[in-house]
Amino acid sequence: MKGFTGPQGAGEPERRAGRFLAAYAERRKAIWSVALWCGLSVPPLLGSPTDLTSSTAWWRLGGLVLLVPVVAFRERYLPLAWCVGAALSLINPWYSPALFAMSYLVGRRKMPEPPLQVAIAVGVVAATMVTTGMKSGHLTTWLNAAPLLVGAVTAWLAGRHRHQRRELELAGWQRAQHLEREQQLSVDRARIRERASIAQDMHDQLGHDLTLIAMLAAALEVSPRLDEAARTTASELRVNSAQAITRLSDIIGVLRVDASQEPAPSLREDVTSTVDRARTAGMLIELKRRGLDLPAPRSVEEAVQRVVKEALTNAAKHAPGAEIQVLVERLSDVTRVAVTNEAPDSPPHDTSGSGMGLVGLAERVRVLGGTLTARPLEHGGFEVAARLPHSSTGTAQSPGPADGGGLPGAPVSAKARQRAERRVRRSLVAVVAVPVAATAAVTVLMVGYFSRTYESMTLDTDTYRGLRQGQKWEDLRSQLPDQQVNPRSAVKGPSIPEQASCRYYRADGSGLFSMGSGVYRLCFTDGQLVTKDELREK
């Protein structure tokens, strides 16, 4: 029980800290929500104070109430919050900050929006457009919605740019952590290579010295000049030397564990010397050379010597007494070496070994850009062959994914980071260029529309002056414009005659962007012109 209470007591402060952080996050979220609601409520409250009446006040109050769920559920139901902001903006442009804020949040979102919420949002916005168009005209509704669309797209692009910028920053930190891990791995590989170098030196120096000591002790053991006590001492020395060689092999195996790349030994002998030493030990070897008598790069000569040495060692161990053929072929740009042994007459006595010799040899050949093959032959023999190009000498090739050189979960590469940076720059350009282009397009469309509308409701001054009271509507109909000015836009003038129907036209020469332009009013009674007046437009 005591062993259980310890961890439970130790976990209680962590749980308290977790509850405190969660409560703090909730309070902070609530404060931000209240601040956002207050910020979105200011434009509707302060906008157009002259138009504030009892009916419009209720409409504004209802809009402010609808802003509460927009702010409260902007995280879980962002498409629905966006559609409420869009609908309010179409009804009253003073609610457009809510639309822009929700569009910005949509651009910042990483996860895709639920399809059902998106469908509901599109339906609500479309219904609002249709309802507003039925009240004030569909064309007017579309023209009023064009600036809102430009602002919403701008806010969405800004949020998208912020999201991509954040992703790039996170990728940069991940890249830095990956480089730190790679640096640590490089240090570890350097240590392993140093251990392998130490192991190679011990093998070359101490192993050779201990072998000489054992040979000298064996010679003293059979020397007739020594007495029995001296020969016993020499025998013990030989046994201890053999044991030391065994322990040295074990130590070398420990030092060379996981060595990804052995250090290149100094070139102390060539292929001929290696073959001669093996022949001295009793191996039956035939050495053949073909091709050009040209020197090869030093690293290629070292690799050829290592291939021959490793292959002879394996043949001596696994095929004792078998005949061996060594073929070295030298061309102008490549060197080929092949060591082939026949089937052994009797099974080998010692087949122990780690099998890492050929693995390390294959790595050495691969680093030089070559290939190594080791395969059994049909008649029971074995062949080790290598192809070493001269042009790739000294160029270490990084292993690909198939060689295990890649790191799982590694972040983006330098090229991927450059692509991400270009994507962020393009999004920043889009944040500026798209609104400008969209605003220009909307301005051109609106100017073209109003220019055409202006021409279709403008009455020529000479035509107006030529009108006389008593003229019939049927005679004047072809001379008058097709469309009229809204009567509410004209300043109140002389009273309208009883039972008269009046038509309003823009005065010629007032201009599209002129302030306070003239308005012509023509009143008809029973189809005859009774009055004509020149008014001023509000």
C-alpha angles and dihedrals in degrees: 000000000000090000088054098046092054097065092038092055091044092053095051095077089049091053091048090050090049092051091048093051091047091050091047091051091050092050091048091050091050092050092050091048092052091047091050092049091050091049093050092046096055099075095051091047097048099033120105099351090179091065093053110122134151092270095044090046090059090048091052092047090051090051092051089051090051089053089066096071089039090061097034097051100033092115103045098031103025097152090053091047089050093051092051090051091048093049092049090049092053091051095043122009091211087077091060093105087068090054092048093047093050091046089054091051091049089055091050094050115107100193122068116258120251109266093225093055091046091052092049091048093051091048093050093049092047092049090050091050091051093046093048091046092053090055103043104014129279095249092051090049092052092048091050091047094052096078089045090053092050092049093046092050090048091051091047091051090049090052091046091051090050090050093050091046090053091049090051091051091050090048089051092054091047089049090052091050090048091051090050090053090048090050090052091048090050090053090049091049090050090054091049091050090050091051089050089050091052090049091051092050091048090049094049100040109026094034091053093046094048091049090053090049091051091049092049091048090051090051092050090047091064097035112123092209094070127078125236095268092053092048089050090052091049090050091052089048091052092049092047091049091052090049090049090053090052093049089047090055090052092050091048090051090053093048093048096049112129092359101161094195129016118222116255110257121225113265101255098156139013131228093274093055091048092051092046092052090050091049089052088056089057103264119144104231131167115197120200130180126197138176131027126356093231130133116251126211114282094246090053091050090050092049092049091050091049092050092051093045094048092045092050090048091053091046092051090051102041102026108032113184095013122132115254130203120201116194122186115184118188121196130171095266106015141039123211125196128183129181114192127179128191124235113287119251091225133019114269119261096217120036097161119128142123095245090226095115095080091040092056090043091052089051091051091050092046092053088057090052095254137116132240126201127187117182140154118248127231095247092055100267130115135233133202114190133174135187115204120185118210097213096061093053113140095006109120111208118212113236116248127228091281090058092054093249095127124086118231114242094014113164126239120310126238092267091050089050090052090051090050091050091050089049091052091048091050091050090051090051089048091052088060103029101044096054091045092049092043092048091049091049093048091047092051091048093048093046090049092048095048092043090055091044090048091054093048093054100039119108116208113243094228090050090050092050091049093057115108131195113259096035113136124245092232091058094047098042095088091050097051126081121262097236134045137217117252105267090222090065093063123088114244111266136165116345119271115248116251116273090007125140114212133202126201127212135174116255116248115253096024092114133222097269098032119127119228096009121180126268125202117214120198118186123197131195119192089348096306129110109250103165140011121192136178112223134179121247119235 
